[in-house]
Amino acid sequence: MEVSQFGEKTNGPIWSLASDGDSTYRAAKFKICMEKIIETNSYVGKVLKSLLGLNQFTSVNGVT
């Protein structure tokens, strides 16, 4: 992944993503934010597991 000089150093970390439904954005968001599954034995994993219909995927940094 390429790092931009105008990214986190200028604007801070990304903490929210939104879209108007564009399919390209949706695919990119999936690749970035759905890289691993939250461990079900962790506190967050136990909470998410009990919420029907909510996926348990997260980014490498834990963004859900």
mmCIF file of the N, C-alpha and C atoms, coordinates in Angstrom:
data_MODEL
# 
_entry.id   MODEL 
# 
loop_
_atom_site.group_PDB 
_atom_site.id 
_atom_site.type_symbol 
_atom_site.label_atom_id 
_atom_site.label_alt_id 
_atom_site.label_comp_id 
_atom_site.label_asym_id 
_atom_site.label_entity_id 
_atom_site.label_seq_id 
_atom_site.pdbx_PDB_ins_code 
_atom_site.Cartn_x 
_atom_site.Cartn_y 
_atom_site.Cartn_z 
_atom_site.occupancy 
_atom_site.B_iso_or_equiv 
_atom_site.pdbx_formal_charge 
_atom_site.auth_seq_id 
_atom_site.auth_comp_id 
_atom_site.auth_asym_id 
_atom_site.auth_atom_id 
_atom_site.pdbx_PDB_model_num 
ATOM 1   N N  . MET A 1 1  ? 0.842   -1.166  0.000  1.00 0.00 ? 1  MET A N  1 
ATOM 2   C CA . MET A 1 1  ? 0.000   0.000   0.000  1.00 0.00 ? 1  MET A CA 1 
ATOM 3   C C  . MET A 1 1  ? 0.895   1.239   0.000  1.00 0.00 ? 1  MET A C  1 
ATOM 4   N N  . GLU A 1 2  ? 0.578   2.207   -0.823 1.00 0.00 ? 2  GLU A N  1 
ATOM 5   C CA . GLU A 1 2  ? 1.361   3.426   -0.911 1.00 0.00 ? 2  GLU A CA 1 
ATOM 6   C C  . GLU A 1 2  ? 0.951   4.393   0.195  1.00 0.00 ? 2  GLU A C  1 
ATOM 7   N N  . VAL A 1 3  ? 1.937   5.048   0.792  1.00 0.00 ? 3  VAL A N  1 
ATOM 8   C CA . VAL A 1 3  ? 1.678   6.006   1.857  1.00 0.00 ? 3  VAL A CA 1 
ATOM 9   C C  . VAL A 1 3  ? 1.764   7.416   1.276  1.00 0.00 ? 3  VAL A C  1 
ATOM 10  N N  . SER A 1 4  ? 0.765   8.222   1.528  1.00 0.00 ? 4  SER A N  1 
ATOM 11  C CA . SER A 1 4  ? 0.713   9.584   1.017  1.00 0.00 ? 4  SER A CA 1 
ATOM 12  C C  . SER A 1 4  ? 1.296   10.565  2.026  1.00 0.00 ? 4  SER A C  1 
ATOM 13  N N  . GLN A 1 5  ? 1.977   11.592  1.525  1.00 0.00 ? 5  GLN A N  1 
ATOM 14  C CA . GLN A 1 5  ? 2.508   12.635  2.412  1.00 0.00 ? 5  GLN A CA 1 
ATOM 15  C C  . GLN A 1 5  ? 1.387   13.462  3.046  1.00 0.00 ? 5  GLN A C  1 
ATOM 16  N N  . PHE A 1 6  ? 0.200   13.384  2.473  1.00 0.00 ? 6  PHE A N  1 
ATOM 17  C CA . PHE A 1 6  ? -0.946  14.132  2.998  1.00 0.00 ? 6  PHE A CA 1 
ATOM 18  C C  . PHE A 1 6  ? -1.879  13.247  3.823  1.00 0.00 ? 6  PHE A C  1 
ATOM 19  N N  . GLY A 1 7  ? -1.399  12.113  4.224  1.00 0.00 ? 7  GLY A N  1 
ATOM 20  C CA . GLY A 1 7  ? -2.222  11.175  4.983  1.00 0.00 ? 7  GLY A CA 1 
ATOM 21  C C  . GLY A 1 7  ? -2.231  11.475  6.469  1.00 0.00 ? 7  GLY A C  1 
ATOM 22  N N  . GLU A 1 8  ? -1.860  10.484  7.249  1.00 0.00 ? 8  GLU A N  1 
ATOM 23  C CA . GLU A 1 8  ? -1.956  10.573  8.708  1.00 0.00 ? 8  GLU A CA 1 
ATOM 24  C C  . GLU A 1 8  ? -1.103  11.694  9.292  1.00 0.00 ? 8  GLU A C  1 
ATOM 25  N N  . LYS A 1 9  ? 0.059   11.959  8.707  1.00 0.00 ? 9  LYS A N  1 
ATOM 26  C CA . LYS A 1 9  ? 0.928   13.024  9.242  1.00 0.00 ? 9  LYS A CA 1 
ATOM 27  C C  . LYS A 1 9  ? 0.238   14.384  9.208  1.00 0.00 ? 9  LYS A C  1 
ATOM 28  N N  . THR A 1 10 ? -0.553  14.623  8.169  1.00 0.00 ? 10 THR A N  1 
ATOM 29  C CA . THR A 1 10 ? -1.237  15.907  8.014  1.00 0.00 ? 10 THR A CA 1 
ATOM 30  C C  . THR A 1 10 ? -2.598  15.921  8.683  1.00 0.00 ? 10 THR A C  1 
ATOM 31  N N  . ASN A 1 11 ? -3.364  14.852  8.531  1.00 0.00 ? 11 ASN A N  1 
ATOM 32  C CA . ASN A 1 11 ? -4.766  14.837  8.939  1.00 0.00 ? 11 ASN A CA 1 
ATOM 33  C C  . ASN A 1 11 ? -5.083  13.963  10.141 1.00 0.00 ? 11 ASN A C  1 
ATOM 34  N N  . GLY A 1 12 ? -4.121  13.214  10.623 1.00 0.00 ? 12 GLY A N  1 
ATOM 35  C CA . GLY A 1 12 ? -4.381  12.289  11.719 1.00 0.00 ? 12 GLY A CA 1 
ATOM 36  C C  . GLY A 1 12 ? -4.859  10.946  11.183 1.00 0.00 ? 12 GLY A C  1 
ATOM 37  N N  . PRO A 1 13 ? -5.072  9.969   12.065 1.00 0.00 ? 13 PRO A N  1 
ATOM 38  C CA . PRO A 1 13 ? -5.476  8.629   11.631 1.00 0.00 ? 13 PRO A CA 1 
ATOM 39  C C  . PRO A 1 13 ? -6.912  8.614   11.098 1.00 0.00 ? 13 PRO A C  1 
ATOM 40  N N  . ILE A 1 14 ? -7.174  7.695   10.201 1.00 0.00 ? 14 ILE A N  1 
ATOM 41  C CA . ILE A 1 14 ? -8.532  7.502   9.700  1.00 0.00 ? 14 ILE A CA 1 
ATOM 42  C C  . ILE A 1 14 ? -9.318  6.758   10.765 1.00 0.00 ? 14 ILE A C  1 
ATOM 43  N N  . TRP A 1 15 ? -10.454 7.284   11.159 1.00 0.00 ? 15 TRP A N  1 
ATOM 44  C CA . TRP A 1 15 ? -11.274 6.616   12.163 1.00 0.00 ? 15 TRP A CA 1 
ATOM 45  C C  . TRP A 1 15 ? -12.701 6.398   11.699 1.00 0.00 ? 15 TRP A C  1 
ATOM 46  N N  . SER A 1 16 ? -13.029 6.895   10.503 1.00 0.00 ? 16 SER A N  1 
ATOM 47  C CA . SER A 1 16 ? -14.374 6.689   9.980  1.00 0.00 ? 16 SER A CA 1 
ATOM 48  C C  . SER A 1 16 ? -14.327 6.678   8.452  1.00 0.00 ? 16 SER A C  1 
ATOM 49  N N  . LEU A 1 17 ? -15.108 5.790   7.850  1.00 0.00 ? 17 LEU A N  1 
ATOM 50  C CA . LEU A 1 17 ? -15.210 5.706   6.403  1.00 0.00 ? 17 LEU A CA 1 
ATOM 51  C C  . LEU A 1 17 ? -16.679 5.774   6.017  1.00 0.00 ? 17 LEU A C  1 
ATOM 52  N N  . ALA A 1 18 ? -16.963 6.498   4.942  1.00 0.00 ? 18 ALA A N  1 
ATOM 53  C CA . ALA A 1 18 ? -18.344 6.604   4.476  1.00 0.00 ? 18 ALA A CA 1 
ATOM 54  C C  . ALA A 1 18 ? -18.359 6.589   2.955  1.00 0.00 ? 18 ALA A C  1 
ATOM 55  N N  . SER A 1 19 ? -19.506 6.276   2.381  1.00 0.00 ? 19 SER A N  1 
ATOM 56  C CA . SER A 1 19 ? -19.616 6.185   0.929  1.00 0.00 ? 19 SER A CA 1 
ATOM 57  C C  . SER A 1 19 ? -21.024 6.521   0.483  1.00 0.00 ? 19 SER A C  1 
ATOM 58  N N  . ASP A 1 20 ? -21.118 6.896   -0.774 1.00 0.00 ? 20 ASP A N  1 
ATOM 59  C CA . ASP A 1 20 ? -22.432 7.101   -1.380 1.00 0.00 ? 20 ASP A CA 1 
ATOM 60  C C  . ASP A 1 20 ? -22.893 5.835   -2.096 1.00 0.00 ? 20 ASP A C  1 
ATOM 61  N N  . GLY A 1 21 ? -22.186 4.731   -1.874 1.00 0.00 ? 21 GLY A N  1 
ATOM 62  C CA . GLY A 1 21 ? -22.563 3.455   -2.471 1.00 0.00 ? 21 GLY A CA 1 
ATOM 63  C C  . GLY A 1 21 ? -21.743 3.079   -3.685 1.00 0.00 ? 21 GLY A C  1 
ATOM 64  N N  . ASP A 1 22 ? -20.708 3.865   -4.001 1.00 0.00 ? 22 ASP A N  1 
ATOM 65  C CA . ASP A 1 22 ? -19.863 3.585   -5.158 1.00 0.00 ? 22 ASP A CA 1 
ATOM 66  C C  . ASP A 1 22 ? -19.219 2.206   -5.030 1.00 0.00 ? 22 ASP A C  1 
ATOM 67  N N  . SER A 1 23 ? -19.325 1.403   -6.078 1.00 0.00 ? 23 SER A N  1 
ATOM 68  C CA . SER A 1 23 ? -18.843 0.018   -6.006 1.00 0.00 ? 23 SER A CA 1 
ATOM 69  C C  . SER A 1 23 ? -17.323 -0.071  -5.888 1.00 0.00 ? 23 SER A C  1 
ATOM 70  N N  . THR A 1 24 ? -16.582 0.846   -6.494 1.00 0.00 ? 24 THR A N  1 
ATOM 71  C CA . THR A 1 24 ? -15.119 0.824   -6.381 1.00 0.00 ? 24 THR A CA 1 
ATOM 72  C C  . THR A 1 24 ? -14.703 1.092   -4.943 1.00 0.00 ? 24 THR A C  1 
ATOM 73  N N  . TYR A 1 25 ? -15.326 2.079   -4.340 1.00 0.00 ? 25 TYR A N  1 
ATOM 74  C CA . TYR A 1 25 ? -15.033 2.390   -2.943 1.00 0.00 ? 25 TYR A CA 1 
ATOM 75  C C  . TYR A 1 25 ? -15.401 1.217   -2.039 1.00 0.00 ? 25 TYR A C  1 
ATOM 76  N N  . ARG A 1 26 ? -16.527 0.612   -2.293 1.00 0.00 ? 26 ARG A N  1 
ATOM 77  C CA . ARG A 1 26 ? -16.988 -0.514  -1.479 1.00 0.00 ? 26 ARG A CA 1 
ATOM 78  C C  . ARG A 1 26 ? -15.978 -1.657  -1.530 1.00 0.00 ? 26 ARG A C  1 
ATOM 79  N N  . ALA A 1 27 ? -15.438 -1.934  -2.708 1.00 0.00 ? 27 ALA A N  1 
ATOM 80  C CA . ALA A 1 27 ? -14.438 -3.009  -2.851 1.00 0.00 ? 27 ALA A CA 1 
ATOM 81  C C  . ALA A 1 27 ? -13.146 -2.648  -2.114 1.00 0.00 ? 27 ALA A C  1 
ATOM 82  N N  . ALA A 1 28 ? -12.702 -1.397  -2.229 1.00 0.00 ? 28 ALA A N  1 
ATOM 83  C CA . ALA A 1 28 ? -11.480 -0.963  -1.542 1.00 0.00 ? 28 ALA A CA 1 
ATOM 84  C C  . ALA A 1 28 ? -11.660 -1.008  -0.035 1.00 0.00 ? 28 ALA A C  1 
ATOM 85  N N  . LYS A 1 29 ? -12.817 -0.573  0.446  1.00 0.00 ? 29 LYS A N  1 
ATOM 86  C CA . LYS A 1 29 ? -13.100 -0.590  1.878  1.00 0.00 ? 29 LYS A CA 1 
ATOM 87  C C  . LYS A 1 29 ? -13.091 -2.027  2.407  1.00 0.00 ? 29 LYS A C  1 
ATOM 88  N N  . PHE A 1 30 ? -13.646 -2.941  1.640  1.00 0.00 ? 30 PHE A N  1 
ATOM 89  C CA . PHE A 1 30 ? -13.651 -4.340  2.052  1.00 0.00 ? 30 PHE A CA 1 
ATOM 90  C C  . PHE A 1 30 ? -12.218 -4.865  2.175  1.00 0.00 ? 30 PHE A C  1 
ATOM 91  N N  . LYS A 1 31 ? -11.364 -4.558  1.185  1.00 0.00 ? 31 LYS A N  1 
ATOM 92  C CA . LYS A 1 31 ? -9.983  -5.046  1.210  1.00 0.00 ? 31 LYS A CA 1 
ATOM 93  C C  . LYS A 1 31 ? -9.194  -4.474  2.377  1.00 0.00 ? 31 LYS A C  1 
ATOM 94  N N  . ILE A 1 32 ? -9.459  -3.217  2.745  1.00 0.00 ? 32 ILE A N  1 
ATOM 95  C CA . ILE A 1 32 ? -8.711  -2.567  3.823  1.00 0.00 ? 32 ILE A CA 1 
ATOM 96  C C  . ILE A 1 32 ? -9.269  -2.937  5.195  1.00 0.00 ? 32 ILE A C  1 
ATOM 97  N N  . CYS A 1 33 ? -10.585 -2.972  5.328  1.00 0.00 ? 33 CYS A N  1 
ATOM 98  C CA . CYS A 1 33 ? -11.206 -3.103  6.656  1.00 0.00 ? 33 CYS A CA 1 
ATOM 99  C C  . CYS A 1 33 ? -11.656 -4.509  7.005  1.00 0.00 ? 33 CYS A C  1 
ATOM 100 N N  . MET A 1 34 ? -11.501 -5.444  6.125  1.00 0.00 ? 34 MET A N  1 
ATOM 101 C CA . MET A 1 34 ? -11.987 -6.791  6.396  1.00 0.00 ? 34 MET A CA 1 
ATOM 102 C C  . MET A 1 34 ? -10.855 -7.807  6.254  1.00 0.00 ? 34 MET A C  1 
ATOM 103 N N  . GLU A 1 35 ? -9.723  -7.507  6.860  1.00 0.00 ? 35 GLU A N  1 
ATOM 104 C CA . GLU A 1 35 ? -8.538  -8.334  6.671  1.00 0.00 ? 35 GLU A CA 1 
ATOM 105 C C  . GLU A 1 35 ? -8.439  -9.508  7.632  1.00 0.00 ? 35 GLU A C  1 
ATOM 106 N N  . LYS A 1 36 ? -8.987  -9.377  8.822  1.00 0.00 ? 36 LYS A N  1 
ATOM 107 C CA . LYS A 1 36 ? -8.882  -10.486 9.769  1.00 0.00 ? 36 LYS A CA 1 
ATOM 108 C C  . LYS A 1 36 ? -10.152 -10.560 10.614 1.00 0.00 ? 36 LYS A C  1 
ATOM 109 N N  . ILE A 1 37 ? -10.355 -11.696 11.231 1.00 0.00 ? 37 ILE A N  1 
ATOM 110 C CA . ILE A 1 37 ? -11.524 -11.908 12.079 1.00 0.00 ? 37 ILE A CA 1 
ATOM 111 C C  . ILE A 1 37 ? -11.122 -11.648 13.530 1.00 0.00 ? 37 ILE A C  1 
ATOM 112 N N  . ILE A 1 38 ? -11.977 -10.937 14.258 1.00 0.00 ? 38 ILE A N  1 
ATOM 113 C CA . ILE A 1 38 ? -11.733 -10.683 15.676 1.00 0.00 ? 38 ILE A CA 1 
ATOM 114 C C  . ILE A 1 38 ? -11.801 -12.009 16.417 1.00 0.00 ? 38 ILE A C  1 
ATOM 115 N N  . GLU A 1 39 ? -10.860 -12.220 17.292 1.00 0.00 ? 39 GLU A N  1 
ATOM 116 C CA . GLU A 1 39 ? -10.836 -13.467 18.060 1.00 0.00 ? 39 GLU A CA 1 
ATOM 117 C C  . GLU A 1 39 ? -12.064 -13.540 18.965 1.00 0.00 ? 39 GLU A C  1 
ATOM 118 N N  . THR A 1 40 ? -12.762 -14.665 18.900 1.00 0.00 ? 40 THR A N  1 
ATOM 119 C CA . THR A 1 40 ? -14.017 -14.801 19.652 1.00 0.00 ? 40 THR A CA 1 
ATOM 120 C C  . THR A 1 40 ? -13.808 -14.918 21.154 1.00 0.00 ? 40 THR A C  1 
ATOM 121 N N  . ASN A 1 41 ? -12.597 -15.180 21.599 1.00 0.00 ? 41 ASN A N  1 
ATOM 122 C CA . ASN A 1 41 ? -12.358 -15.261 23.044 1.00 0.00 ? 41 ASN A CA 1 
ATOM 123 C C  . ASN A 1 41 ? -11.948 -13.915 23.641 1.00 0.00 ? 41 ASN A C  1 
ATOM 124 N N  . SER A 1 42 ? -11.790 -12.872 22.799 1.00 0.00 ? 42 SER A N  1 
ATOM 125 C CA . SER A 1 42 ? -11.490 -11.536 23.315 1.00 0.00 ? 42 SER A CA 1 
ATOM 126 C C  . SER A 1 42 ? -12.781 -10.881 23.789 1.00 0.00 ? 42 SER A C  1 
ATOM 127 N N  . TYR A 1 43 ? -12.658 -9.794  24.549 1.00 0.00 ? 43 TYR A N  1 
ATOM 128 C CA . TYR A 1 43 ? -13.846 -9.098  25.050 1.00 0.00 ? 43 TYR A CA 1 
ATOM 129 C C  . TYR A 1 43 ? -14.728 -8.628  23.897 1.00 0.00 ? 43 TYR A C  1 
ATOM 130 N N  . VAL A 1 44 ? -14.125 -7.935  22.924 1.00 0.00 ? 44 VAL A N  1 
ATOM 131 C CA . VAL A 1 44 ? -14.889 -7.429  21.775 1.00 0.00 ? 44 VAL A CA 1 
ATOM 132 C C  . VAL A 1 44 ? -15.483 -8.582  20.977 1.00 0.00 ? 44 VAL A C  1 
ATOM 133 N N  . GLY A 1 45 ? -14.722 -9.647  20.796 1.00 0.00 ? 45 GLY A N  1 
ATOM 134 C CA . GLY A 1 45 ? -15.208 -10.811 20.065 1.00 0.00 ? 45 GLY A CA 1 
ATOM 135 C C  . GLY A 1 45 ? -16.444 -11.425 20.708 1.00 0.00 ? 45 GLY A C  1 
ATOM 136 N N  . LYS A 1 46 ? -16.448 -11.502 22.027 1.00 0.00 ? 46 LYS A N  1 
ATOM 137 C CA . LYS A 1 46 ? -17.606 -12.049 22.740 1.00 0.00 ? 46 LYS A CA 1 
ATOM 138 C C  . LYS A 1 46 ? -18.839 -11.170 22.565 1.00 0.00 ? 46 LYS A C  1 
ATOM 139 N N  . VAL A 1 47 ? -18.646 -9.858  22.580 1.00 0.00 ? 47 VAL A N  1 
ATOM 140 C CA . VAL A 1 47 ? -19.768 -8.933  22.399 1.00 0.00 ? 47 VAL A CA 1 
ATOM 141 C C  . VAL A 1 47 ? -20.309 -9.036  20.973 1.00 0.00 ? 47 VAL A C  1 
ATOM 142 N N  . LEU A 1 48 ? -19.406 -8.994  19.985 1.00 0.00 ? 48 LEU A N  1 
ATOM 143 C CA . LEU A 1 48 ? -19.843 -9.042  18.585 1.00 0.00 ? 48 LEU A CA 1 
ATOM 144 C C  . LEU A 1 48 ? -20.494 -10.365 18.231 1.00 0.00 ? 48 LEU A C  1 
ATOM 145 N N  . LYS A 1 49 ? -19.999 -11.451 18.811 1.00 0.00 ? 49 LYS A N  1 
ATOM 146 C CA . LYS A 1 49 ? -20.553 -12.773 18.524 1.00 0.00 ? 49 LYS A CA 1 
ATOM 147 C C  . LYS A 1 49 ? -22.028 -12.859 18.914 1.00 0.00 ? 49 LYS A C  1 
ATOM 148 N N  . SER A 1 50 ? -22.404 -12.111 19.941 1.00 0.00 ? 50 SER A N  1 
ATOM 149 C CA . SER A 1 50 ? -23.791 -12.166 20.403 1.00 0.00 ? 50 SER A CA 1 
ATOM 150 C C  . SER A 1 50 ? -24.737 -11.305 19.561 1.00 0.00 ? 50 SER A C  1 
ATOM 151 N N  . LEU A 1 51 ? -24.203 -10.467 18.695 1.00 0.00 ? 51 LEU A N  1 
ATOM 152 C CA . LEU A 1 51 ? -25.031 -9.587  17.859 1.00 0.00 ? 51 LEU A CA 1 
ATOM 153 C C  . LEU A 1 51 ? -25.278 -10.247 16.511 1.00 0.00 ? 51 LEU A C  1 
ATOM 154 N N  . LEU A 1 52 ? -26.455 -10.801 16.333 1.00 0.00 ? 52 LEU A N  1 
ATOM 155 C CA . LEU A 1 52 ? -26.786 -11.510 15.103 1.00 0.00 ? 52 LEU A CA 1 
ATOM 156 C C  . LEU A 1 52 ? -26.712 -10.586 13.891 1.00 0.00 ? 52 LEU A C  1 
ATOM 157 N N  . GLY A 1 53 ? -26.099 -11.056 12.833 1.00 0.00 ? 53 GLY A N  1 
ATOM 158 C CA . GLY A 1 53 ? -26.019 -10.303 11.584 1.00 0.00 ? 53 GLY A CA 1 
ATOM 159 C C  . GLY A 1 53 ? -24.827 -9.371  11.484 1.00 0.00 ? 53 GLY A C  1 
ATOM 160 N N  . LEU A 1 54 ? -24.082 -9.177  12.554 1.00 0.00 ? 54 LEU A N  1 
ATOM 161 C CA . LEU A 1 54 ? -22.923 -8.296  12.527 1.00 0.00 ? 54 LEU A CA 1 
ATOM 162 C C  . LEU A 1 54 ? -21.681 -9.137  12.272 1.00 0.00 ? 54 LEU A C  1 
ATOM 163 N N  . ASN A 1 55 ? -20.908 -8.757  11.265 1.00 0.00 ? 55 ASN A N  1 
ATOM 164 C CA . ASN A 1 55 ? -19.717 -9.550  10.979 1.00 0.00 ? 55 ASN A CA 1 
ATOM 165 C C  . ASN A 1 55 ? -18.637 -9.281  12.025 1.00 0.00 ? 55 ASN A C  1 
ATOM 166 N N  . GLN A 1 56 ? -17.654 -10.145 12.067 1.00 0.00 ? 56 GLN A N  1 
ATOM 167 C CA . GLN A 1 56 ? -16.594 -10.046 13.057 1.00 0.00 ? 56 GLN A CA 1 
ATOM 168 C C  . GLN A 1 56 ? -15.248 -9.734  12.413 1.00 0.00 ? 56 GLN A C  1 
ATOM 169 N N  . PHE A 1 57 ? -15.293 -9.129  11.224 1.00 0.00 ? 57 PHE A N  1 
ATOM 170 C CA . PHE A 1 57 ? -14.053 -8.778  10.542 1.00 0.00 ? 57 PHE A CA 1 
ATOM 171 C C  . PHE A 1 57 ? -13.577 -7.403  10.980 1.00 0.00 ? 57 PHE A C  1 
ATOM 172 N N  . THR A 1 58 ? -12.272 -7.202  10.918 1.00 0.00 ? 58 THR A N  1 
ATOM 173 C CA . THR A 1 58 ? -11.645 -5.940  11.303 1.00 0.00 ? 58 THR A CA 1 
ATOM 174 C C  . THR A 1 58 ? -10.409 -5.711  10.444 1.00 0.00 ? 58 THR A C  1 
ATOM 175 N N  . SER A 1 59 ? -9.885  -4.499  10.489 1.00 0.00 ? 59 SER A N  1 
ATOM 176 C CA . SER A 1 59 ? -8.634  -4.217  9.814  1.00 0.00 ? 59 SER A CA 1 
ATOM 177 C C  . SER A 1 59 ? -7.489  -4.766  10.649 1.00 0.00 ? 59 SER A C  1 
ATOM 178 N N  . VAL A 1 60 ? -6.286  -4.710  10.122 1.00 0.00 ? 60 VAL A N  1 
ATOM 179 C CA . VAL A 1 60 ? -5.120  -5.173  10.869 1.00 0.00 ? 60 VAL A CA 1 
ATOM 180 C C  . VAL A 1 60 ? -4.973  -4.359  12.158 1.00 0.00 ? 60 VAL A C  1 
ATOM 181 N N  . ASN A 1 61 ? -5.353  -3.073  12.113 1.00 0.00 ? 61 ASN A N  1 
ATOM 182 C CA . ASN A 1 61 ? -5.228  -2.195  13.282 1.00 0.00 ? 61 ASN A CA 1 
ATOM 183 C C  . ASN A 1 61 ? -6.449  -2.237  14.192 1.00 0.00 ? 61 ASN A C  1 
ATOM 184 N N  . GLY A 1 62 ? -7.433  -3.068  13.889 1.00 0.00 ? 62 GLY A N  1 
ATOM 185 C CA . GLY A 1 62 ? -8.587  -3.215  14.755 1.00 0.00 ? 62 GLY A CA 1 
ATOM 186 C C  . GLY A 1 62 ? -9.756  -2.313  14.421 1.00 0.00 ? 62 GLY A C  1 
ATOM 187 N N  . VAL A 1 63 ? -9.734  -1.636  13.269 1.00 0.00 ? 63 VAL A N  1 
ATOM 188 C CA . VAL A 1 63 ? -10.873 -0.791  12.875 1.00 0.00 ? 63 VAL A CA 1 
ATOM 189 C C  . VAL A 1 63 ? -12.015 -1.690  12.447 1.00 0.00 ? 63 VAL A C  1 
ATOM 190 N N  . THR A 1 64 ? -13.187 -1.507  13.060 1.00 0.00 ? 64 THR A N  1 
ATOM 191 C CA . THR A 1 64 ? -14.346 -2.317  12.710 1.00 0.00 ? 64 THR A CA 1 
ATOM 192 C C  . THR A 1 64 ? -15.365 -1.518  11.928 1.00 0.00 ? 64 THR A C  1 
# 
